[in-house]
Amino acid sequence: MAERKRLSARNHQEAYDLWASHFDDPALMTNRDNRATLKKMTHIAERLPISPDARLLDVGPGDGTLFRLLAPRVARCCGVDPSAAAVAKLESLLQDHENVEFRVGTAAAIPFEDDTFDIVVINSVLHMFETRDHIVEAMRDLARVCKADGAIYVGELPFRSELGKGVLRHLGRKLYEYGFVAFARLMSTIYLKPVLRGEPILTYPMTNLFVPMADFVALSADLGFQVQHWRHREWRRPSLTRNDYLLSHASPNGDPSPNS
Ligand SMILES: C[S@@+](CC[C@H](N)C(=O)[O-])C[C@H]1O[C@@H](n2cnc3c(N)ncnc32)[C@H](O)[C@@H]1O
């Protein structure tokens, strides 16, 4: 049996620096509920308003699961991540894709020119920030690099406290959202299998930042965006704690209709 490694990080950048070398390591990646993740990512990639000639930016691509599904659908697919190790690993994993580019940077200081992208994606990232002001700062920079007729997809933004009432309640919500079978598989792949197989487990800081929908709609409006709330009813129960949004520039003749 392989020696068990415990990968502990003090912050999210450090977590991804540690995790990056394992992005193509089946032992660690089986720790994730890949089936559910892939299903959701595919669902997102298929529904985003992207055309084959689009330039797309994925902010905080992580292990690149969503990025890989998006890259074949667009002319240019760029990723920005604060973890230099993650960027280097993604560059090497996707070296055969001619239309991709990764740069080190953060959501609040995106290393691209103004008005560069037709679509900007930021999925499961903003809740890692320390304060809501940091989220606003990031949203400003996402808006800066997005073209006037472009769109921004903000996924997995908690709209209420996920940990304030305790970890057990948080797990109870996940059980409801996923259903028993998927939840059991998730728990088993994250905890049980690695323990039984002596595989590495990554731990990183749990954060509790959230933005209620009304606040998010207001801050988006300040930036000149109107918001569609995406409810992924097609693939699972709606999340009890997180929202997904598609932002487009406000049209002169009023609000868009919600797409749900
Ligand atoms: C949970 S992963 C999300 C990965 C991917 N977007 C997904 O949905 O699976 C969080 C990602 O956000 C990145 N990240 C953390 N802080 C960030 C920041 N300030 N700006 C941009 N990305 C950040 C991490 O390095 C990591 O790649």
Ligand as a Chemical Component Dictionary entry (heavy atoms), coordinates in Angstrom:
data_LIG
# 
_chem_comp.id                   LIG 
_chem_comp.type                 NON-POLYMER 
_chem_comp.pdbx_formal_charge   0 
_chem_comp.three_letter_code    LIG 
# 
loop_
_chem_comp_atom.comp_id 
_chem_comp_atom.atom_id 
_chem_comp_atom.alt_atom_id 
_chem_comp_atom.type_symbol 
_chem_comp_atom.charge 
_chem_comp_atom.model_Cartn_x 
_chem_comp_atom.model_Cartn_y 
_chem_comp_atom.model_Cartn_z 
_chem_comp_atom.pdbx_ordinal 
LIG C1  C1  C 0  -12.497 25.495 -6.411  1  
LIG S1  S1  S 1  -11.338 25.891 -7.680  2  
LIG C2  C2  C 0  -12.424 26.187 -9.003  3  
LIG C3  C3  C 0  -11.892 25.596 -10.221 4  
LIG C4  C4  C 0  -12.795 25.625 -11.424 5  
LIG N1  N1  N 0  -13.161 26.996 -11.788 6  
LIG C5  C5  C 0  -14.008 24.783 -11.173 7  
LIG O1  O1  O 0  -15.098 25.312 -11.207 8  
LIG O2  O2  O -1 -13.875 23.587 -10.975 9  
LIG C6  C6  C 0  -10.773 27.508 -7.240  10 
LIG C7  C7  C 0  -9.764  28.106 -8.198  11 
LIG O3  O3  O 0  -9.702  29.518 -7.922  12 
LIG C8  C8  C 0  -8.355  29.924 -7.916  13 
LIG N2  N2  N 0  -8.254  31.158 -7.166  14 
LIG C9  C9  C 0  -8.087  31.336 -5.837  15 
LIG N3  N3  N 0  -8.009  32.639 -5.553  16 
LIG C10 C10 C 0  -8.148  33.314 -6.726  17 
LIG C11 C11 C 0  -8.130  34.695 -7.096  18 
LIG N4  N4  N 0  -7.971  35.638 -6.185  19 
LIG N5  N5  N 0  -8.263  35.016 -8.389  20 
LIG C12 C12 C 0  -8.436  34.052 -9.326  21 
LIG N6  N6  N 0  -8.460  32.729 -9.041  22 
LIG C13 C13 C 0  -8.315  32.369 -7.755  23 
LIG C14 C14 C 0  -7.640  28.723 -7.298  24 
LIG O4  O4  O 0  -6.242  28.764 -7.525  25 
LIG C15 C15 C 0  -8.357  27.573 -8.032  26 
LIG O5  O5  O 0  -7.792  27.348 -9.288  27 
# 
loop_
_chem_comp_bond.comp_id 
_chem_comp_bond.atom_id_1 
_chem_comp_bond.atom_id_2 
_chem_comp_bond.value_order 
_chem_comp_bond.pdbx_ordinal 
LIG C1  S1  SING 1  
LIG S1  C2  SING 2  
LIG S1  C6  SING 3  
LIG C2  C3  SING 4  
LIG C3  C4  SING 5  
LIG C4  N1  SING 6  
LIG C4  C5  SING 7  
LIG C5  O1  DOUB 8  
LIG C5  O2  SING 9  
LIG C6  C7  SING 10 
LIG C7  O3  SING 11 
LIG C7  C15 SING 12 
LIG O3  C8  SING 13 
LIG C8  N2  SING 14 
LIG C8  C14 SING 15 
LIG N2  C9  SING 16 
LIG N2  C13 SING 17 
LIG C9  N3  DOUB 18 
LIG N3  C10 SING 19 
LIG C10 C11 SING 20 
LIG C10 C13 DOUB 21 
LIG C11 N4  SING 22 
LIG C11 N5  DOUB 23 
LIG N5  C12 SING 24 
LIG C12 N6  DOUB 25 
LIG N6  C13 SING 26 
LIG C14 O4  SING 27 
LIG C14 C15 SING 28 
LIG C15 O5  SING 29 
# 
